[in-house]
Structures are given as C-alpha cells and as structure tokens.
Amino acid sequence: MAAEKDDWRLLNDVEHLKERELNPTDGEEIAGCAPDLKNCVFCFEKVEGSPYQLWFVPGDLSCCICEKCYRDFKDTFRWKKLDGWDLGWGQSEL
C-alpha cells in the first residue's frame, strides 16, 4: 500500500532521504555493526537484532528504514535499492 501525503510518518524530518540509494540488510547486522541505529526513521519500529527482520540503510548509515515503510514510501521518495554488497559497515561514506 502506498503512503498518503498526510501519513503521520511523514511528519518526521525525512526530506533528506529523497532519491537516496538504500542497501537492504537485516536487524542482526544493524545491531552488530551500527548499534546507534535503534528505530525506523519513519515509524519508530524497533530494530530487534533478528536476521529475519528486513531493513534498509543509506550508505552513510545515518538512519534505518523498516520493510513496511520502505514498501510504502519507495515510490514517493524515488529510492534506488542496491544489492547490499555496497554497504561498508564501520566506514561511513560521508
């Protein structure tokens, strides 16, 4: 389901995420490699540290996006999904 423009999740400061490249990853990788990322930037879903929980992160590791919010906002934000191999844990692309 695509998000509506009055969706409460868009009240957060997320404009900087437009047209970004996002890498798929899982909660286990985020918990182990980027423990500062604790919640989805849109809906605040908690990162559980599970390999079965799908997430998306930009190359600079500035935030994480849960699978539901990714599906809901991917067209609105015109995200490009990468293969995940481009993710350099521990060496941010600033």
MOQUIUR-V381033 format. One record per residue. N is the residue number from 0. PSI is psi in whole degrees, 0 to 359 (NA if undefined). NEAR is the number of other ideal C-beta (glycine too) atoms within 8 Angstrom. D_LAST is the distance of its C-alpha to the last C-alpha in whole Angstrom. Layout:
# MOQUIUR-V381033
n | psi | near | d_last
N | PSI | NEAR | D_LAST
N | PSI | NEAR | D_LAST
This chain:
# MOQUIUR-V381033
n | psi | near | d_last
0 | 127 | 4 | 33
1 | 150 | 6 | 30
2 | 148 | 10 | 29
3 | 156 | 5 | 31
4 | 342 | 5 | 30
5 | 17 | 5 | 32
6 | 131 | 8 | 30
7 | 333 | 5 | 29
8 | 343 | 11 | 26
9 | 359 | 10 | 25
10 | 341 | 4 | 26
11 | 166 | 7 | 22
12 | 91 | 4 | 19
13 | 4 | 9 | 18
14 | 328 | 5 | 18
15 | 351 | 5 | 14
16 | 0 | 11 | 15
17 | 137 | 7 | 17
18 | 35 | 6 | 17
19 | 157 | 9 | 14
20 | 130 | 10 | 14
21 | 139 | 13 | 15
22 | 133 | 13 | 16
23 | 145 | 10 | 19
24 | 188 | 12 | 19
25 | 170 | 11 | 22
26 | 327 | 13 | 23
27 | 316 | 10 | 23
28 | 318 | 10 | 20
29 | 313 | 16 | 18
30 | 324 | 10 | 21
31 | 326 | 7 | 21
32 | 337 | 8 | 17
33 | 64 | 10 | 15
34 | 346 | 8 | 18
35 | 342 | 4 | 17
36 | 104 | 11 | 17
37 | 337 | 6 | 20
38 | 157 | 9 | 21
39 | 134 | 11 | 21
40 | 339 | 10 | 19
41 | 303 | 12 | 22
42 | 356 | 8 | 25
43 | 17 | 6 | 24
44 | 140 | 9 | 26
45 | 138 | 6 | 25
46 | 120 | 13 | 23
47 | 347 | 7 | 26
48 | 22 | 9 | 25
49 | 138 | 8 | 27
50 | 351 | 6 | 27
51 | 2 | 6 | 29
52 | 111 | 13 | 26
53 | 135 | 9 | 24
54 | 166 | 15 | 21
55 | 137 | 13 | 18
56 | 144 | 15 | 14
57 | 164 | 11 | 11
58 | 332 | 11 | 8
59 | 1 | 7 | 6
60 | 33 | 10 | 9
61 | 341 | 4 | 10
62 | 175 | 9 | 13
63 | 153 | 14 | 16
64 | 127 | 14 | 19
65 | 165 | 13 | 22
66 | 318 | 9 | 24
67 | 313 | 8 | 27
68 | 325 | 14 | 24
69 | 311 | 12 | 22
70 | 317 | 8 | 26
71 | 327 | 12 | 27
72 | 359 | 13 | 24
73 | 324 | 10 | 23
74 | 319 | 6 | 25
75 | 317 | 8 | 24
76 | 355 | 11 | 21
77 | 52 | 8 | 21
78 | 149 | 13 | 19
79 | 120 | 8 | 18
80 | 122 | 8 | 19
81 | 179 | 11 | 18
82 | 354 | 6 | 20
83 | 340 | 8 | 18
84 | 344 | 5 | 18
85 | 358 | 9 | 14
86 | 116 | 10 | 13
87 | 86 | 8 | 12
88 | 130 | 8 | 13
89 | 352 | 4 | 12
90 | 85 | 5 | 9
91 | 145 | 7 | 6
92 | 89 | 6 | 4
93 | NA | 3 | 0
